[in-house]
Amino acid sequence: MSEDIEAAEKLQKATQTIRDEISKVIVGQKEVIDQIMIA
């Protein structure tokens, strides 16, 4: 079970890092970034 939690936390950190990097290029468009991440 703790492996699942660790994997989820790792995924969350990676997703946030990607979102932060994209937001450096696409400024002020959180909704667009969210749609890109989903696609």
N, C-alpha and C positions, 0 to 999 in steps of 0.2 A: 504494500500500500504506500509506503513512504517513497518508493521509486516512482509511483504515479504522481505523487505530489511534487517531487523534485523535477520530473519531466514537465509538468504543467508550469511550474515556476520558471524553468529554463525557457520554455516556449513563450511565456509572457514577456520575459526580458528581451528575447530576440525580436518579438513582434514590436515592442516599444522602441527598440533600437532602429528597426527598419522604418517605423513611423516617424521617428525623429529625423532620420536622414532624408526621407522623402519631403518632410515639411521644410527642410532647408531650401529646397528647390521650388516647391509649390507652397508659397507663403500665404497664410490666412485662409486656406481652403480645407479645413478639417473634414468636411463632408466628402469632398472629392478624394482626399487621402483614404478615408474609410472605405469608399467604394472601390478604390484601386486595390486595397488590401483584401477585400472580399472577392474581387474578380480573379 
